Amino acid sequence: MIIHKLIAHHLRHPTDDSFYVFQAEDAVRWLERGGLQLGAAVSVLDLGCGSGIFGGQLAKRGCRVTFADEGDWLRPELRHLPSRRINIDQDDLSVLGAYDLVICSNVIEHLARPARLIESFGSLLNPGGHVYLSWTNWLSPWGGHDFSPFHYLGPRWGPRVFDKLVRRPRMLKPFENLFPTHIGSILRLIRRQPGLRVVRLAPRYYTELAWIMRLPILREFLAWNCAILIGRR
């Protein structure tokens, strides 16, 4: 369980690289505990990589990592690794090729068409491959990101009330770069794909409480961030 450590770090420091490194290291351990063998034989796509922190942790384990995102934001120490420019919401993702493991961390809530991404997973995976999908579900305590907890007033009224009361600049705007995304609807999309199956499901920052994810509706509020390991049949 790392949620208390993340909150403590966030209160002491502005959100920095070490915050995201800590998240990524914990997620990699969860993958390994689930039976994934990570090493030189594993090809990885860090899709929506941002600065590449998650993929960077897998590269340290010897994995062959390719980074992909709309912009070039990779950390300097990762720039020697393969990278591709792609708009996840609009471009044909199959041009990226197929991999043993696809990482898609904190991306899907920023997509206008998340179903399109999920429908592309089959083409991105080698036989027996996996997708690690993680995102902040809308009804979680951090669902509104930089205007939480005002998102509980709704995607329209929440930001308006935040702007009026808090008067702090915010980066995220509902229906522009942040979209209400729910655990139940994403699970249904995955299970409708004939070549995919849900292997593991847990609240990302307290994976020991995976039983929460068996509680429809309640899990939408209790899971701060949802983590799903998806396998290709």
N, C-alpha and C positions, 0 to 999 in steps of 0.2 A: 504494500500500500504506500503510495507516494503523494497522495493528495495533500496531506498536511505539510509535507516538505515543499511542495510546489507553492502552496499559499504563503508559507513562511518566507520563501525566497522572493516571491513577488512583492511582499510587503517591505522587505529590506532593500531590494534593488529594483530599478527599472527592469522590465523584461529584457534579458540579454541572452547571448548565445549559450551561456552555461545553463540557463533555464531549459532551453530546447534540447541541449545535449543530454541533460538528465532525463527528459521525457523519452528521447530516442533510445538511450541505453536500457531503460526499463522495458520499453516495447520490444527491443531485440531479445532481452531475456525471456519475455513472455512467449515469443516465437520459438525460442530454443526449448523452453519447458514443454511446449506443445509438440515437440518431436521434429522440428525442422533442423536439418543439418546445414549449417552455414559455413561456407569456406570457398576455396578456389574453384570448385566444380559448379558453383551456383552463380547463374547470371541474374542480375537484379536491375529493374527499372524503377528509379525514384521519380514517380510521375507527379508533377506539381511540386517540384523539389524545393522551390524557394532558394535559400542559401545552401541547400544540400546537406544539412546537418544529419538527417536520418540516414541517407545513403552513405554519408561519410563514416558513420559508425559501422555499417555493413562492410565498407571497403577496408576498415581496420581489421575485420575478421577474414579478410582475404577474398571476399566476394568480388565478382566482376561487375561493377556498377556503371550504369548509364543514367545520366540525369536528363530530365525533360521538363521544360516550363516555357511560358510565353516570353519571359525576359531572361537576361543573363545576370543572375544574382549570386552565382556560386562564390563560396569563400575562396580566397586566393590559393590555399593549399589543395583545393580540389579541381582547379582549372585544367590540370593535365589529364583528367579523366574524360571519357566520352560524354558529350552533351548534345541535346537536340532542342531546337526551338519549336514549340507547338502550342496552339490554342486548344485547350482540352474541350472547351464548349463547342468549338466550331470545326476543327480539323479532323481529318480521317486518322484515327489513332492507330490503325493497322500498319501505317507506314513506319511505325517505331519498331516493328518486329515482334518476336516472341521471346519470353523470358521464363526462368524458373520461379522467380518471385517478383511481384509488382507491389511497390509501396505507394499508397495513396493516403497521405496523412494530413488531416486538417485542410482538405481541398473541397470535398463534395458540397459543403454548405455554402461555398462561394460560386457554385455553378447554377446557371439558370435551368440547365437540362441534365440533372443527375442521372436520369434513366439512360441517357445516351452513353454515359461513361460506363455504367454497369453492363449494358448490352455489348460493350466493346471488350470486356474482360476476357471473354473466351478467345478472341483473336490475339490477345497480348500474352497468353500463357502457353508454354510448352505443355505437352501431356504430363499430368501429375503435378503441374505447377500450382502456385498459390498467390492470392492477393491479400495483402494486409490493408484493410480499409478502416480508417478511423476519422471521426469528425465530431464536432460539438453539436449535439442534437439541440433543436430549437428550445425545447422546454426545460433543458438543464439550467442550473443556476448561472451558467456562463453563456447561455444560448444567444444573447444579444451582443456578446463580445464587449466592445468598448462602451456600450450603453446599457449593459446589464446592471441591475435586474429590471430595468424599465421595459425590457422586451415582454415581460408578463402582461403589460398593458396592450400588447399586440404590435405587429410590425409597422403599423402606421402611427398609432398614438404614442407608443413607447418612445421612439426617437424624438417626437415633438415635445413630450413632457421633459425628457432628458435635456434637450437643448434649452428649454425655457428655465429649468430649475438649476441645472449644473453649470451650464454655460462653458463647457469645455469642448474643444474641437474633437470630432470623432472621424475615424477613417471609413467606417462601414455604414452603408446605407441599404436598408431592406429593399429587395427586388432590383438592386443595382449590382452590389458586390457581396451581399449576404442574403441567403434565402432560407426560409423556414423549412427545415429538413427533419424528418421524424424517423425513429428507429423502426417502428412497425412498417411504414411504407417502404423503406429501403430493404428490409428483410423480404418483403413480398416481391419486390423487383428482382432480388437475387434468386429467390426460389422459383421464379418463373423462367429463369434461364435454364434450358435443358442440360447444358454442359457444366453447370456450377452447383456447388453444395456448400452449405455453411458448416465449417469444421469446428470453430470455436467462436464464442461470443462472450464479451465481458465488458464491464465498465473499465475504461482504459487505465484510470489512475487508482483503482482499487480492484484489481482483477481477482483478488481472493473472494470477492463478493459477487461472483458470476451468477449466483442464483437470482439476483435482482433482475437479470435479463429474461427470466421466465415469467415476469409479472407484467403483462400488457398494461398499458396506460401508466402504471406506477413507474416503470423503467424510464419512461420519457422524462420524468422529473428527477429520479434518483441517480441516473447515470450522468455524471458530469461530462463525459466524453465516451462515445461508443466505439469499441474495437471489435472488428469482425475478421476472422481468418477464413477466407473463401478458397475452396479447392476446385480444381478442374477435374471432372470425372475422367 
